Amino acid sequence: MTPLDLAYDAMAAAPDGDDAPRLRFYERLADGEMILLLEKEAEGETLAPRVFDLEDGPVVLVFDTEERLGAFTGMPAPYAALPGRVIAGLLAGQGIGLGVNLGVAPSSMLLPPFAVDWLAETLAHGPEEAEARPERFEPPRGLPQGLIEGLDAKLARAGGLAAHALLAAVIYEGGRQGHMLAFVDAVEGAQTALARAAAEALTFSGVEAGEMDVAFLDGDTAVVAAMARVALRFDLPVPVAAEPPAPQAPGMDPAKPPVLR
């Protein structure tokens, strides 16, 4: 059972009206590395996915492990390993569905084009900038467990981009209240990625009309000391140094997204 299988089972077992497991499934699909079946080997940054014309329209196929791709094809086949979010973005607006682990796993399912478009649009929504001055901080309250777990999972994959993060309830000058997630000593240039990760954790937690402010603070400031006394802390451990990184496959470098043909 893979993480995608477990998320699928939770979604299938959820009662009608409980959207949180469905959102978590889509989050796993977006965050995971998916194996996209190709018509032929990639040419530079250009990919040619194998398109299957089904009764309900064209689909491309992805699998969450190479073994499952092999089980489906029964022979070696060209593929590209891409984050699910990249695949959704490439397919958006093209009227192409997405077959996930078809016939080879518990998480076998077919996403119609409108579901692919929804996922791509949801992932494209970024946080909005605003200015406010905190007056005081309090322990976080009333937050769903799904949000805490989502943040924990997202930030675990952001190791090294900040020293740690703090989550606390906040009261601003003027009386507005909410919650703030503060990244402490963030690496220069990582702010956008961290803010987007926090926004996605909120979106996929299923919180109705939820809001969470994101801030970037220096660790030696008074505001960090004030937050730390009441906040929930998330550590972002630095990954252990390993072999030099291998050349990235198409789509793994956000600055060089692949092109579908």
N, C-alpha and C positions, 0 to 999 in steps of 0.2 A: 504494500500500500504506500503510495507516494503522497506528499502533501496535497497534491491536486485531488487524488482519490478521496482523501479524508474530508477535504472541503466539499467535494461533490456529495458524499454521503450525508454530511451535515445539512446541506441544502435540500437534498431529497427527503430527509426525515423531518424537516421543519414544518410546522403547521402553516396552513394558509394565512397569509397576512404578516408573517414574520419574514421581513426582507433582509435581516442582518446576515443570515447564512448565505443567501444568494449574493449579497454584496461581497462577502469574504471570499466566495468562490471566484468571482470576477477579479478580486484583488490578487489572489494566488495565480490566476491565469496571467495577469498583467505583469506581475513581478518575476515569475519564473522564466527560466530559459526553456524555450520551446524548440522542437526539432521540426522545421518546415520542409516538407517533401518538395523537391524541385524536379522540373522536367529535364534539366541538364545541369552540369556543374556551373557554379557561379563564375561570371566573367568580370573580374575586378569587383566593383560595387554594384553590379547589375545582377539581379536574381530573376529567374524564370520559374515561378512556382508551377507545380503540376495542378492543373485545374480539372476538376471532375464535374461533368454536366449531369446533375441529378434532376429528378422530377420537379423539385422545388427551386431549382436554379443552380448556378455554378458554385462550387465550394473548393477551397484549398484545405489541405490536411496538415495538422500539427500533432506532435506527440511529446509527452513530457520526459521521455527517455529514448535513447538510441535503440535500446532493445525492443521497445514497442513499435518503433518504426520498422525494424527488421521483421517483427512478427506480422506486421500488416503486409509488407511487400514480399516477404519470403525470399528476398535476394538483395544484394547490395544495391543501394539507390542513392542518387545525389541528394544532399540536403544542406540546409543552413541552420545553424543554431543561433536563435535570436530571442531577445526578451519578448514576452507576449505583447507588451505595450507597443513595441516597434511594429510587430506584425499587424496589430489592430490599426495602427496609424496608416500603414501602407495600404490596407484594404478599404479604409473608410471611404464611403461615397462611391464605391465601384460596383455595388450590388452583388458582392461576392460573400458567401457565407464561410464559416470556419468549422471544419470537422475536427473535433478534439478526441484523440485516442479512439477513433472509431473502430469498434469491434475487437479491441485488444485490451481493454482495461475497464474497471468499474466506473471510471469517470468518462466513459464513452458518451459523447453528445454532439449535437449539431447546432451551432449558433447561426441563426438566420442573419441576413445582412443588416437588419435594423438593430440587432443586438451588438454586432461588431461596430456599427456606427456609434451606438450609445457609449460603448466602452471607450472608443477613441475620443469622443467628445468629452466624456467625463475626465479622462486623463489629461486632456488639453487645457482644462480649466486651471489657471494658476492663481495664487493668492494675490489680493489687492493691497496696495500700500496705503498706510494711514499713519497719522501721528496722534499720540495721546500721552499724557504724563501720569504714571501710576502714583496713587496716594498711599496705598498699603496693600500688603499681600496676606492671604489667609490660606489654610490648607485646601487643596482641591476638594470639591464636593459635587455630588450628583452626577459624576461622569460614568458612563456605562463601561462595564468591564471590557466590552469589545473595542472601545477606543484605546484603553490602556494597553491591551494586548496588541492592537494594531500599531501603536506607537513603538512599543517595545520591539516588535518584529522589524518595523521600518528602520528604526535607529540602529538596530544591531547590524544592519547592512551598510550603515554609514560610518563604520569605524574609522577613526582618524580624521574625520572632517570637523570635529569639535571636541573639546575636552570632555564635556558632558552636557546634559540638558536638564532643565528644571521646569516642572509643571506646577502652577499654583493658581488659586483663585486671585483675582485682582480687582481692586476698586480704583477707578481713575478719578482724577479731578473733574468735577462736574457731576459725579455720581454714577457714571456708567460702570456696570459690573460685567465680569466675564472670567475667562481663564487665559493665562498666558503660558506659552511654552518658550522658554528662553534658552538659546544655544550659547554656551559659554566658551569664549576663546575659539570661535569658528575659524577655520582655515580661510584665508583670503580666496575669494572666488567660489566658495562652496555655499554661499548664502542661498542662492536660487534653488539649488538642488535640495537643501535641507528644508527650506520653506515649502517646496512642492511635496516633499515626503510627508511633512506634517499635515498639509492640506489633504493629501490622499488618504492618510490614516483617518482623518475626520470624515471625509466623504464616504469611505467604505465601512465605517463603523455603524452606519445606519441611523445616526443621530438626526432627528428631524430639525431642519433649519438650524443646524448647529454652527457655532462660531468658536474659534480659538485663535487668539492673537499670537503671533510669532515674533520674537525679538532676538537680537544678536548683541550680546553684552561681553564686556571685558571682565575677566575673573576677579580683578582686584578692585572692583567698584562696590560702593555701598549698597546699590540695588541688588547685586548678586548675593551679598551677605544677608540682606533682608529676606530675599526669596528662599535662600537655602535653609532658613530656620523653619519654614513651614511647607516647603515644596516636596513633591515626589521627584526623585532623581533618576535619570536614565544615563547610564554610562555608555560611552561610545569607544570601546577598546580599540586600540591601534592594531591592525592585522599583523600577525607575525610575518617577518620578512621571509621570503621564500625565493624560488628561482626567479630570474629576470622574466618579466611578463612576455608572453609569446605575442606575435603579431595578431592584432584583433581581427576577428571574422567580420564580414559585412554586417553592419547594423549595431555592433557592439560599441563603436565610437559615436557618441551623440553628435559630434561635429560632422560626421560622414555617414549619414543614413543611407541604407541601400536603396536601389531603385528597382521597382518591379517592372518586368517586361512581359 
